[in-house]
């Protein structure tokens, strides 16, 4: 899986949060080393090594959490792990409050541990607000919050059209002609097809519906009915649009395309909230798909424009 580091560096909220976490972790680590050394000198290495075990655990737990969250942002998988991220951020914040409270009034090295904890707490708290807020909330707009599953700094996405429940039609198999919901069996919910063996068994049963004509001339591959049609390249991509924001295509929708902020796309159909676009890849080939209209701005035309 490719990583997009600009997802972190181009988003103010993520960049500030990660900066605070890195700085706080470094201060915490150095102060904890000094504190451990002082305790070892006072009570001995054996006893001292058992004194700060929990603080060392917190150190590595916070590091693992920060690296994991940064990876999900760079890999564009925030949507899949959002709830887990929020849970880990909440746990981190509780650990930090306990650490700060136990060291803020201690020795200079303990105060250094608390200072690092303060910076870590602010960094994790900022991430907690960003990931825990929906895109239409003031907090999300203030921080240019990442659209879950997409790149950061985006406006609200246009809603995808609601698709009817998908039904599947099959070619003739084992001498049976599939009819619509043969045997009076209702459609399987949410667009899921029955297993082929079950479908054939139902089709062979007595049916109140007339059987469909012979479909053996058609391929046996199931065809999604009611879903979006397969994208075909437009005859002419005679418009150009510049990307106002960076966008990462939704992995669950193969029709969407990704693009960078400032990239020029060629537009074939600019009607509706999703435009049909063509993107030129680094190797000179074209990538076709749909792009959200509120991420793009028409800048010029070539040939005849509608």
C-alpha positions in Angstrom: 0.0 0.0 0.0 1.5 3.4 -1.0 1.8 6.1 1.5 0.9 9.8 0.9 3.0 11.8 3.3 1.3 15.0 2.0 -1.8 13.9 3.8 0.0 14.8 7.0 2.1 17.7 5.9 -0.6 19.6 4.0 -3.2 19.4 6.9 -2.6 22.0 9.6 -4.4 20.1 12.3 -2.5 16.8 11.7 0.9 18.7 11.3 0.5 20.6 14.5 -0.7 17.5 16.4 2.1 15.4 15.2 4.7 18.1 15.9 3.5 18.5 19.5 3.5 14.7 20.0 7.0 14.3 18.7 8.4 17.2 20.8 6.5 16.1 23.9 7.7 12.5 23.5 11.3 13.6 23.1 11.2 15.8 26.3 9.4 13.0 28.2 12.0 10.4 27.1 15.0 12.5 28.0 13.5 13.5 31.4 12.5 9.9 32.2 16.1 8.8 31.4 17.4 11.4 33.9 14.8 10.5 36.5 15.6 6.8 36.1 19.3 7.5 36.5 18.7 9.6 39.7 16.6 6.8 41.2 19.1 4.1 40.3 21.8 6.2 42.0 19.7 6.6 45.1 18.3 3.1 45.7 20.4 0.9 43.5 19.9 -0.5 40.0 17.8 -3.5 41.0 15.2 -1.5 43.0 15.3 1.5 40.7 14.5 -0.5 37.6 11.2 -1.5 39.2 10.2 2.0 40.2 9.3 3.6 36.8 8.1 0.6 34.9 4.6 2.1 34.2 6.1 5.3 32.9 8.3 3.4 30.5 5.3 1.5 29.3 3.4 4.7 28.7 6.4 6.0 26.7 6.3 3.1 24.2 2.5 3.0 24.1 2.3 6.6 23.1 4.9 6.1 20.4 3.1 3.1 19.0 -0.2 5.0 19.0 1.3 8.1 17.2 3.0 6.0 14.6 -0.1 3.9 14.0 -2.4 6.9 13.6 0.1 8.7 11.3 0.2 5.5 9.1 -3.6 5.4 8.8 -3.6 9.0 7.7 -0.8 8.6 5.1 -2.3 5.3 3.8 -5.9 6.8 3.5 -7.4 4.1 5.8 -8.8 6.5 8.4 -12.4 5.5 7.6 -11.7 1.9 8.4 -10.0 2.6 11.8 -11.7 5.8 13.0 -13.4 4.3 16.0 -10.2 2.4 17.0 -8.2 5.7 16.6 -10.6 7.6 18.9 -10.5 4.8 21.5 -6.7 4.8 21.6 -6.6 8.6 21.8 -8.9 8.6 24.8 -6.8 5.9 26.5 -3.7 7.9 25.8 -5.2 11.1 27.3 -6.2 9.2 30.5 -2.6 7.9 30.9 -1.2 11.4 30.3 -3.4 13.0 32.9 -2.3 10.4 35.5 1.4 10.9 34.5 1.2 14.7 34.7 -0.6 14.6 38.1 2.0 12.3 39.6 5.1 14.3 38.5 4.2 17.9 38.1 5.1 18.8 41.7 8.2 16.6 42.0 11.9 17.0 41.3 13.2 18.8 38.2 13.4 15.6 36.2 9.8 14.7 37.2 8.7 18.2 36.1 10.4 17.5 32.8 8.4 14.3 32.5 5.2 16.3 33.3 6.2 19.0 30.7 6.6 16.3 28.0 3.3 14.9 29.1 1.6 18.3 28.7 2.8 18.6 25.0 1.7 15.0 24.4 -1.7 15.7 25.9 -2.3 18.7 23.7 -1.2 16.8 20.6 -3.4 13.8 21.3 -6.3 16.0 22.4 -6.2 17.9 19.1 -6.3 14.6 17.2 -9.2 13.4 19.4 -11.3 16.4 18.4 -10.3 16.0 14.7 -11.1 12.3 14.4 -14.1 12.5 16.8 -15.9 15.3 14.9 -18.1 14.9 11.9 -17.3 16.9 8.8 -20.2 19.4 9.2 -19.2 20.5 12.7 -17.4 23.8 13.5 -14.4 21.9 14.9 -13.9 20.0 11.7 -14.1 23.2 9.6 -11.8 25.1 12.0 -9.1 22.4 11.8 -9.8 21.6 8.1 -10.5 18.2 9.3 -9.8 15.2 7.2 -12.8 13.7 5.4 -13.0 10.1 6.7 -11.4 8.0 4.1 -10.3 11.0 2.0 -7.4 13.5 2.0 -7.3 16.3 4.5 -8.5 19.9 4.1 -11.6 19.0 2.1 -15.0 20.6 1.9 -18.1 18.4 2.5 -18.4 15.8 -0.1 -21.5 15.8 -2.4 -23.8 12.9 -1.6 -23.6 9.9 -3.9 -26.9 9.0 -5.5 -28.9 6.4 -3.6 -28.8 3.1 -5.4 -31.7 0.6 -5.3 -31.1 -2.8 -3.9 -29.1 -4.8 -6.4 -30.5 -7.9 -8.0 -28.6 -10.4 -10.0 -29.6 -12.2 -13.2 -27.8 -15.4 -14.4 -27.5 -17.1 -17.6 -29.1 -20.6 -18.1 -27.4 -23.1 -15.9 -28.0 -26.8 -15.6 -31.0 -26.6 -17.8 -32.9 -24.2 -15.6 -34.3 -20.8 -16.7 -34.0 -18.1 -14.1 -37.2 -16.2 -13.5 -37.7 -13.1 -11.4 -37.7 -14.2 -7.8 -38.6 -17.7 -8.8 -40.7 -19.7 -6.4 -42.1 -16.5 -4.8 -38.9 -16.1 -2.8 -38.4 -12.4 -1.9 -35.3 -10.5 -3.0 -32.3 -11.0 -0.8 -31.8 -7.9 1.2 -29.1 -5.3 0.6 -28.3 -6.5 -2.9 -26.7 -9.8 -2.1 -27.2 -12.7 -4.5 -28.2 -16.2 -3.3 -25.5 -18.8 -3.8 -25.7 -20.4 -7.2 -26.7 -23.8 -5.9 -29.6 -22.3 -3.8 -30.7 -20.2 -6.8 -30.9 -23.3 -9.1 -32.8 -25.2 -6.4 -35.4 -22.4 -6.1 -35.6 -22.0 -9.9 -36.5 -25.7 -10.4 -39.4 -25.4 -7.9 -42.9 -24.6 -9.1 -43.2 -20.9 -9.8 -46.3 -18.6 -10.1 -44.3 -16.5 -12.5 -43.7 -17.2 -16.2 -40.2 -18.3 -16.9 -37.9 -15.9 -18.7 -36.8 -16.5 -22.3 -33.7 -18.6 -23.0 -30.6 -16.6 -21.8 -28.0 -19.1 -22.8 -26.7 -16.6 -25.4 -25.7 -14.3 -22.6 -22.6 -14.6 -20.4 -23.1 -16.4 -17.1 -21.4 -13.6 -15.2 -23.8 -11.9 -12.8 -24.8 -8.4 -13.9 -25.5 -5.8 -11.3 -28.9 -4.2 -11.9 -29.8 -0.8 -10.6 -26.2 0.0 -9.7 -24.2 2.8 -11.4 -23.3 2.0 -15.0 -19.7 1.2 -15.9 -17.9 4.4 -16.8 -17.0 4.8 -20.4 -14.5 7.5 -21.6 -16.4 10.5 -22.9 -16.1 11.2 -26.6 -14.4 14.6 -25.9 -12.7 15.9 -22.8 -12.8 19.5 -24.0 -12.8 21.2 -20.6 -10.1 21.6 -18.0 -10.4 22.0 -14.3 -7.9 22.6 -11.5 -8.1 20.8 -8.2 -8.8 23.1 -5.4 -8.1 20.5 -2.8 -6.3 17.1 -2.7 -8.7 14.1 -2.9 -8.2 10.4 -2.3 -10.6 8.1 -4.0 -12.9 5.9 -1.9 -11.4 2.4 -2.0 -15.0 0.9 -2.1 -15.9 2.8 -5.3 -13.7 1.9 -8.3 -15.3 4.7 -10.3 -13.6 7.5 -8.3 -10.2 8.9 -9.1 -7.6 10.5 -6.8 -5.9 13.8 -7.6 -3.5 16.3 -6.0 -4.2 19.9 -5.1 -3.4 22.1 -8.1 -3.5 19.2 -10.6 -5.2 19.9 -13.9 -7.9 17.4 -14.9 -9.7 17.1 -18.2 -13.5 17.1 -17.9 -15.9 15.3 -20.2 -19.2 15.9 -18.4 -19.5 18.7 -15.8 -23.2 18.3 -15.0 -24.2 17.3 -11.5 -22.2 17.0 -8.4 -19.9 14.3 -9.7 -18.0 15.2 -12.9 -16.6 12.7 -15.4 -12.9 13.4 -15.5 -9.7 12.2 -17.2 -6.4 12.3 -15.4 -3.0 12.1 -17.1 -0.7 9.7 -15.2 3.1 10.2 -15.0 3.7 7.5 -17.6 1.5 9.4 -20.1 -1.5 7.1 -19.9 -5.0 8.3 -18.9 -7.1 7.4 -15.9 -10.9 7.8 -16.3 -13.4 8.2 -13.4 -15.6 10.6 -11.5 -14.5 13.5 -9.3 -16.5 15.7 -6.8 -17.4 19.0 -8.4 -16.8 21.1 -5.3 -13.2 20.0 -5.3 -12.7 21.3 -8.9 -12.9 24.6 -10.7 -13.2 25.0 -14.5 -10.3 27.1 -15.7 -10.3 26.9 -19.5 -11.7 25.0 -22.5 -10.4 23.3 -25.6 -12.5 23.1 -28.7 -16.3 23.4 -28.2 -17.5 23.7 -24.6 -21.0 23.0 -23.5 
